[in-house]
């Protein structure tokens, strides 16, 4: 691949009118390209490549994803699944990221995926492709915010439990209503922070990225160092756990289910695309943000996994709901490491606080990305009350879209009050739904637009189509794999509701298109007066 700058004529068809901005082209290449695509600069373009990277990196947040789903990794395959499965998911995720980066370089707009689908699918299919991609993208993003902030609320529940004596010492275990209250409070703070000017948000984003990197290296060294009992290298790299309460014995099946931890973690890097209208030289720096956030997360995440796993000696005890942390595996690892050495688990609780701050930053950046997607989607009239959600305030922040994102995420979490099974069905869209949205524009780029796609400064060259097919086939594969049953016998409590949730979203999106949207939604609408 190569970084190159192409000179393109600055003009774009908009009906029968032609936009010609050759005489007024701004110095910034991303700004110029946005005008060329037919959009006014309404958001403040103040983010550097570091800031753009920071938003995606803090949403991927290896401390968040690995900590939240470490139980899944231990239960399905254990150390082998996590150690090697991380790279399996990482390599294929990079193929998705590279393909997205190439498209982002050509179309650096806040709309991101749905705008790309419209441009790459041709005039006949553009409105439908844009509609389907956009709704899968925005609902997937809301689900990501929901799952991230709810996981923080659950971690706070565990921290309180350990701080008050633990599960075996009569500690306080917060009810589901208290947890949902935590969730609502966290979202409120995130909405307030995202209402600040982008320059302030940029600083917080960079702080979040630094916290994730530093936190990983502190924990990966500290925990195994403090632990009085450590596992051997042979255990970490060769032990395959087949003991689970799911009634599954096939090693291949177990390995596949364990991959969910890695794939869930490596999600959310489309934030770099949604922040392009606020990024300097976005046609170059947007792709850099996508690729670097994935690459650095793969390296940092594996280091965190290894460090924590060397402190694992008894998998069944860590997964038992009778342990001090109530079955929260990483919390139990941290707590026991300090308790066994110093007689108190306070140090472990502090380490959990480090993770909690990382999850907080992850949720904050997720709301940022959500709001930019909602802003762009409503700019093109695709959402109810679009004119309201599209408004920006005096600080050039899409303020209404920010609060919409927080509100929808809170409503999605309310399903947890009825059943955690129902909530998991909602959250499953965070991985599969979002990856389906990632794959759609890539599919159009390697099929309908294979010969017409014009690359931007970042290009995969002759490898673009090959990498694109690898990406699309991987998304198709995980869509099937993560929809498989996760426990036998299958009952209403053990059923994997992922296909139900994603299928429901597909039916709603397709149904709304056939019944209504096909009559009025025409895809992305330019807003430069011509």
N, C-alpha and C positions, 0 to 999 in steps of 0.2 A: 504494500500500500504506500501511498505517498501523499504528502501535503503539497498542494499546488494551488496557485491562484489563476483563475480563468477570467478573461475579460468578457463580459456579457453585455449585450445591449440592454439598457435599462428601459424597458417598456413592457407593458402587460395588457393583454386583451381583457376588456370588461364589457361584454356585450359587443356593440359596434364601436364603442369609444376606445381611444387608445391613451394610455397614461404615458407621458414622456417626461421623465424627470432628469434627463441628462444635464440640463442646465442648472439643476438645483440639488444635485446629489450630495448628501452629507459626507463628511470625511470617514465616518465609521462604516465599515463594510456591512455589518449586520443591519444597521439603520437603513443603508441604501437598498439592501436586498428586501427588507420589509416593505419599503415603498414600491419596489419593483413588483412585489407580490400583490400590491394593491391596498396596503393598510397604513393608516396614520400611526405615528409614534405617540401613543397615549400614556404609556408607562415610562417611568424614569429609567433610562439606560445607564445604570451606575455600577453594575456588577462586573468584577474582574473574573478571569478564568478560574482563579482560586475560589472565589465566592460561588461560582456556578458549580464547580466540583463539590464544594462543601455541602450544598443542599442535597445532591444525590447521595453523597457518601454518608451523610447523617441520616438519610431515610433508609438506605440499605442497613446501616448500623449493625455491624456484626454482634455487638454486645446485646442488642435487642433481639434479633432473630434467633441466635444460638441459645441465649438464656431462656427465651420463651419456649422453644421447642426442643430443648436438650432432653427432656423426658422421652420424646418421640424417638430421637436418635438412639438413646440407651435401650429402649424397649425393642425396637426393631433393628437388630443387628449389632447394637452396641458400638464398641470402639472402631471396628473395621468399617462399618457403614459410615460413621462420621469422618474418620480419617481419610478414607479413599473416596467416599461418596461426595465429599466436599469438592474435590477436584473434578469429578465427573460432572456435577452440576455447574461448577465454575467454568469449565471449558466450553460447555454448550451455551451457558449464559453469555459468555464473551462473544460467541457467534451472533447471538441476538443483538447484543450491544453494538457490535461493529456494523451490522446492517442498519440499525437505527441511526447510528452516528453518521453514516454516509448520506442517508435521507435527510437527517437534521441539517447537515451542511448545505444542502440545496434549498431546503424550506425552513429557515429558522424563525418560526412563529410560535406564540404561546399555545395555539391550538394543538401543535404537535401532531400526534398520531392521526387524529381524524382529518386534519388538514392534509396530511401526507396521503391518506387513502383517497381523498377527493382528487388530488392532483395526479395520482398515479393510476387511477382506475379508468380514466377516460370520461368524456362528457356524458355518455349514456348511463354509466354506473356511478358517477361521482356522488350524487345526492344520497343514494342508498348506502354506498360504501362509507361515506362520511358519517351518516346517521348511526349505522351499526357500530363502527369503530369508536365514535365519540361516546356513545352511551355505555359501552363495555369499559372504556377507559375511565370515565368519570365515576361510575358506580364502583369499579374496582378500586379507584383511589379512595373513595369514601370508606370502602371496606377496609383498606389498609389503615387509614386513620383510626377507624373503630377498633381494629384488632390491636394496634400499637398502644393506644391509650387505655384500652381495657386490660391489656397485659401489664401496664404500669400500675393500674388500680389493683390488680391481683398481687403484684409484687409488693405493693404497700401493705396489703393484707398479710402477707407472709412476714414482712419486716416487723409489723406490729405483733404478730403471733410470737416470733422469736424474742422480741424485746420484752415481752411480758411473761416469759417463762417457757415458751415453746409448747408444742402439741402435747408433750408428756408431762409438762409442769403446770398445767392449768392456764396456759396463755390465752389471751383474748383472740378469738377467731371471728373476724368481721362478717356480718351477714351479707347476703347478696344485695340488700338494699343499701348498705353502707358502701359496698364496692361500686355500685352504680352511682352513688353520690360522689365518690372519689373520681370516677370517670367523668362525670359532669363538671366537677371543679377543675380537672386538668384541661378539659376542652375549653372552658371559659378563659383560663390563663393563656392558652395557646391562641385563642381568638384575639385577646387583648394585645399580645405580643405581635401578632401578624397585622394589627391595625397601625403599627408604627411605620415611619418612613422606611423605604427600602435600604437606605444607608445604615440604619440601626439594625435592620433585619440581617443585612449582609454581615455585620460584625458578629451577631449572635450565631449565624450560620457557620462562620469560621471558627468560633469558639466551640461549637458543637463538634466539628470535624476534629479539632485538636483534642477535645475531651475523649472522643472515641478512640483515637490512636494511642494517646497516653494511658487511658484506662485499660486498654487491651494489654499493653506491655507491663503495666504495674501488676495486673491480676494474674497474667500468665506466668510471671516470675514469683510473685508473692505467695500464691495459694499452694503450689507444690513445694515451695521452700518451707513454709510453715507446717505443712501436713506432717504428722509423725509417721504415717504409713503412706507409702507411695507405690503405685503399680510399676511393673517392669516395662521396658520397651517392647518386649515380646507381647505382653498383654495389650498394650496400646495399639500395636500394629498388626496383631494376628488374632485377637480374641473376637469371635463372632457369637453374639448372644442370640440364642434361639429360644430362650425361656421368656415367654410373654403370656399374658392372660387373654390373648386374642384368638387362641386356637389355630394359629398359623405356624406351619412347620417347614414349608419350602424355603430354602435359603435365598433363592432368587426373589421370591415374593417378599420376604422379610426385608431384603436389601432395598427393594423398590420403595416400600413404604417408608423406610428410614431416610430416603432421599428428600422427603418433604421438608425436613429441617433445613437442609442446605438450600433448596430451591426457594422456600419461603423467605429465607434471609436475603438472598440475592434478588431482590425485587425493589422497584421504586426508582430506578435510575432514569426513568423518563422525566423526572423533575428537571434535569438539565435542559431538556427540550422545552418544557413549559416555562422556563425562566429566560428563554433566549431573547425575548423582547425587552428584557431588563439587563442583558449582558452585552458588554462591549465586544465588538467583532464576533458576533454570535455565530456567524457561519463557520468560524474556525474554533472558537472557544466552547460552543455548545457540544460539538462532537468530542472535544478533549475532555469535557466534564463527564460525558457518558462513559467513555472508555477508561479513563483514569479511576473513576469511582468504582467500577467493577474490578479492575485489575488490582488496585490497592486493597479492596475489600477481600478479595480471594486470599491474598498474602497475609493480611492482618487477621482475618477470620481463622485461617488454618493455625496460625500461631496461638490464638486464644483457645481453640479447640484442643490442641496438644497440651498446652499448659494446664488447663482444667482437668483434662482426662488423665493426666499422670497422677492426679490426686484421687482418682476413682479406684476403689478396691473391692467394693461389694455392690454390684448393680441392683440386686433384689432389694437390699435395704434402702438404697437411695430412692427407689420407686415406690416403696411401701408408704401407704397413707398414715401409718402409725409412727413414722419418724418425727423428729422435732419440727421439721418444716412442713409437715402434713403431706409429704409426697412430692414437694417441689425440689427436684434433684439438685440443681446447682446451688440453691440456698442451703441445702443440707451439706453439700460438699464444703462450702465456705464456712458454715457454722461449726462443723466438726473439726475442720483443720485447726481453727483457733482454740476451740474448747478442749480438744485432746492435748494440745501443747501447753496452753496457759490456764486451763481450768475454767475459762469463760469464752463464750462465743461472740463477745462484743466486736472483736476485730472482723469477724465474718459478716456481722450486720452492717458494719461500716463499708465493707467491700460491696455488699448488696446495694448500699446507697450510691456507690459509684456507678453501678449498672443502672439504677433507677434514674439518675441524672441523664445518662446516655439515652434511655428510652424516652425521657421527657423531651430531649432535643430532637429525637427521631419523630415524635408526634408533632412537634412544632413545625419542622420542615415539611412534614406530610401535609399539614393544613396549608402551608404556603403553596405547595404544588397543586393541591386541590383547588384552591381559590383561583389560580391562574388558568387552570383548565376550565373552570366554571365561567370565568370572565370571557375567555375566548369563545367558548361554545355558545354563550348567550349573545356575544357580539354578532354571531351568525344566525341568531334567532332560533336556535334549536331547543331552548329550554322555556318552560312556562314562565311568564313575567320576565322575559329576556332583557327588556330595556332597564329593568330595575337591577338585575344582577350584574349588568355590564357597567354600571356607574363606577367612576373613580373619584376619590376625594381630592382635596387640595394638595395632598402629599403624593398624588398620583398612585394611590393604592386602591385596588378593587375591593373596597371596604365591605360592600354588601355580599360579594362572593365569599369573602373570608368568613363572615358570620353564618352564611348559608352552609358552608362546608362543615363548620363546627356543629350546627344544629342537626344536619342530616346524620352525621356520625354518632351523635348522642341518641337519636331516634333508633338507629340500627342496633345500638347496644342494648336498648330496652328489651330486645328479644331474650336476653339472658335471664330476665326475671321470670319468664315462663319456663325456659329450659335451656341448659347449656348446649344441648344437642341442636336446638333451633338456632342458637347463637353461632355455633360452629358452622352451620349451614350458611349463615349469612357471611361469615368471615372467609369461607372457602373461596368466595368470589375474589378475595384479595390476591390469591395466587393464580388460580386458573383464569378468572375473568380478566385480570390485568394482562396476563401473558397472551390471551386470545387477541386482545387489543394491540399488543406489541406485534403479533404475527401478521395481522391483516395488511398494513401498508407494505410490509416486507414481501408478502405474497404478491401483491399487485406490482411491486417494483420488479420482481423476477419473472412475471408472466405478462400481464397486459402492457407494462411499461418497459419491458426488457430492452427494446431497441430505441425507445424514445427518451429514457431517463437521462437527464443532464446533471452530472455530478457537480458538487460545489468544490470549495477548496480542499475538503477531505474526501478522498476517493479510494475505494478498494480496487479500482482498475478492473482487470480481467477476472479477478477473483470474486467480484461483487455478487454475481449470480450464484456461484457455488456456495459461498458463505451464507447467502440468503436462503438457499434450499436447506442447508444444515439447520439454520435457525427455525425455519417453518416446521420441518420434520420433528425437531426436538419439542417444540410447543405442542404439536399434535400428539407426540408420545407421552408427555407428562399429563396432558389433558385426560388421556385414557388411564394412565397408571394411577393418578391421584383420585380417580373416580371409582377404583376397585374397592371392594369391601375391606374394612380394616379389622374386622372381628367376625368370628363364627361361633355359634350359629347366628344368622342374621335376624335381628329383632328390631323393633322400633327404636330401641336405645342404642343398638350397635350399628345400625345402618349408616353408611357413608352418604351423607346428604349433599355432597359436592355436585353430582350430576343433577340433583333436584334443584339446587340453588342456581347453578349456571344455566341449566335448561329453562328454569323459570325466567331468568333474565333474558334469555334468547327469545322466549315466547312473547314476553312483554314488549321487548324492543321491536321484534318483527311485527307483532300485532299492531302496535301504535303506528308503525310505518304504513302497513297495508290499509288501516282504517282511517288514518288522518294525515300523517306527515308527508306521504308521497304526493299529496295535492298542493302542499305549500312550501316544504323544505327543499331548497335548491342547492344546498351545500354552502361552503364558505362564501361570504359576501364581502366584496371589497368596499372600503369606506373612504377612499380618497375621491374628492370631487374632481370630475374630469371635464 
